[in-house]
Amino acid sequence: MKSTSLRAAAACGTALLALGGLTVAATTATAADPVGLHISGTQLVEQDGTPFVARGVSHAHTWYPHETDRAIPAIRAAGANALRVVLSDGGRWTQNDAADVADVIAQCRANQLVCMLEVHDTTGYGEQSGAVTLDAAADYWVSLKPVLQGTEDFVQVNIGNEPYGNDDAVSAGWAADTAAAVKKLRAAGLRHNIVVDAPMWGQDWKGIMRDQAQTVAAADPDGNTLFSVHMYGVYAQASTITSYLDAFEAKGLPLVIGEFGYDHSDGNPDEATIMREAVERGIGYYGWSWSGNGGGVEYLDMVTAFDPARKTTWGTLIFDGVNGIEQTARTATFFSGATPTPTASPTVTPTPTVTPTVTPTPTVTPTVTPTPGTGTACTARLTVANAWPGGFQGTVDVTAGSRALEGWTTTFTLPGGAGVAQGWSATFSTTGTTVTATNAAWNGSLGAGRTVTYGFIGSGTAPTGTVPVTCR
């Protein structure tokens, strides 16, 4: 959501995912030793060097957590290849704890979306009452290290949304504060692509990030920092847009358009030029936002009441228009197997009230338990991706055999007292501790040798060692 006076505030979501079987040592990387998504010249590329150009939107997860289960697959079904997730470190809103972030990340992976997680509590620091510092946001990311490790191929860490308002004296510290936050994450062993927002409510209308980005880039020992500008009323003229993009290109620095809209209270951004220039230059963009805006900027909703069947003018433009998401998005090559096209069930949901949750202290047990299932039609393996007192996260990879499948069913048994609290990308049923998961409507058809993944959050004690999984 946005406000007046050059405030392209309200950034988008952050969601973190703990991924089964991808555990990375907590060592400092180098630019020549990339783990996953990383910067090469002015481009964001995958671990194998394939360019990844984001075509995504923001989802306000921290304010609408119970809408996330249908929002993520609906955003994917609309054509997006990336998602920016709004999170809170607890400074201004209820903190998104490790288990919640793991769930979001798992859903991003299951829906083949590159996931940019962002802390929203930093928005407008120095001008916005209650906003937190980048240093506080960095502490939150470090606390999530057990959840984040192993997700570098498809998760980006956006340290803090629009971290300064329009206060000149405070914004003058942008480079030093941002560099310090980047160094803190690297010292903790986080090797993800780091995204840093511009000051001045993200719009950088005084050119602070434009002029000092090289200082921040040089401070990253991994050489893996991506700069993000938010384009609202300041960018109402095509010449303003192109000159800003030209400046980063001339400096050889990577840039993403981390937010933009098609209208705003501080002016009417030229969204047609933003989208065209992004496509022609190979720059990623994220529109704000899927749904849930208020305070007079409801026109920034892409769908009404989180219902994917009710696209707004903005939603139709960004997804289906010229240079839009549907036309230009390419799924990251990291996601192997069948490309899911999930369909969300359209239902109108009233404005939710966020219920505070108790934050568990996760004890991570990244134990990969690859267990081929029996039978010839398909095989499956269960991975315990993450665990904490009283709960855990699991993912199951289902792989078709030598023939294509028109549907699949898997069965496995959890330890005594354990169960499935919630799941995604499958239909679950439980008898005692035996769990049966059947394909969802959109991922039952698998070509020979193709793989699809579903996941769940478990209650009770996580399984250890090998967990046999049958697949038929």
Phi, psi and omega in degrees: 000155187233166176223183186277188178059054177061031181261096170270061189282218177037073183284185187252183197284159177238135176214134183243147184229135176266120189255132182295133170080005180242081181255129184242137180296146183277068179238159180282133180273173170233163181300334180274358184230061184289145178268318182209233176302132182204168182269133173229105185067241178258007186248148165272126181231161177279176184303327181272004177094358178289126178299140173241120180247111185291135169229092189217185179221170176261146172234128184277067185301318187296334178264338182228058186296328182280357173267350188295322183300328177263335181294315185298308178295330179291321178295320177295316181297331179284350174119355184293149173250000183210157181218134174253125189248126178280123177237165174234138176271005179097356182290318181240333181230176179298129184295137170276109187280178186300318181295320180294316179296320177300320179297315179299314180298318180298321179290325175299314181295316181299330180259011175056048177244128169292131194246113174261116180262134181225145173271123185268347186293344180280350189306120174073024180308138182093343178229325180269121179300133177088351180295147183257166181279163173297327179297319177295319178297320179298322177299321178297314179298320179297322179295337181267007183309316180299331180278326186279328184302136180091001182249015188296340181286339185216006177241133174245147180252109175268100194308310181204135179288134173033067197287357177216147173275214184263012178286116184299317184295319180289315182296338178298339179272007185305309186296312182295316182292320180292317178299319180295321179294319177299315180297324180296317178296318180293320179297331179279353178097008177280126187245014181292161165296126181258131178252131180238132181274155176284157173281189181058054181055035175082347187270348175050043186287351172255007174072023182294310179292319179305318185274338186242008182300324182299326178297318179291317179302319181291338181281346182272111181296339178273348185059041189226053179245132179247131183265139186235126175247144177253129188246108176233230188300332178299332186254052180276343182250139179302322182294325178294319180295308185293324181292324178292314179296322178300321184297317179290323179296318181295327180276354181070033183247144182281144183218144171230147174270095190285339173206148166197162179224179179255358174200163177192159183292339181261010180141170184256101181297151179272081185294331180296318178290320178304311183290319180296314181295322178298318180293314183294329183264355183070037179257139178287154173217151176229122176276148174254126348212172188303305180189167174099007179289152179213193176065030178094356179244034178300340178295347177277357173291134176273332172227153182273129176054037178063017181266109184296343178279356184239065178295141175271180176302316179295316180297318179296320182295310186285328181273317191250354184278182178297132184063022181277180186296311183301323184281333192238354184282141173231128181295139179303139182291344178302326183279100180273169177087195184292140178275116182285147173234071186295148178240123180273141178284120183287117174218140179274128181243132178294162180304122186276161171248121183288127179263123179301143179239152178282134183272113176281155173264105187289140170249104189282132175234080185284070183260115178276129180235073180290114183230100178302133177283169181272167179095165183255342183294320182199164174233161180212151175221141181254134178238128170276109186273330189197150179211151178210168181303116177089005180191171180197167176240135178230152172231150179231124176265125179250124183238127177291152178278219184282351179236154178293151178250146172253004179174159181210155177220132178240153179220136175209164183241130179266164177299160178305133180087352180266157179199177177262116179277321177201156181210175181211155177065022175196164174255123189254145168219149185226135171234107187066239177255007178270125183249130174245128180235125181247150183307150171283173184298332188260353185233021179282329182276116181233131174289161180306128178079358182278157184232142172228153184237137169236167184214171180201157170257123182260152172254154180089202184275134179290145174292152176237158180070205184280132175246105180299136178231124175266149181221131178217000000 
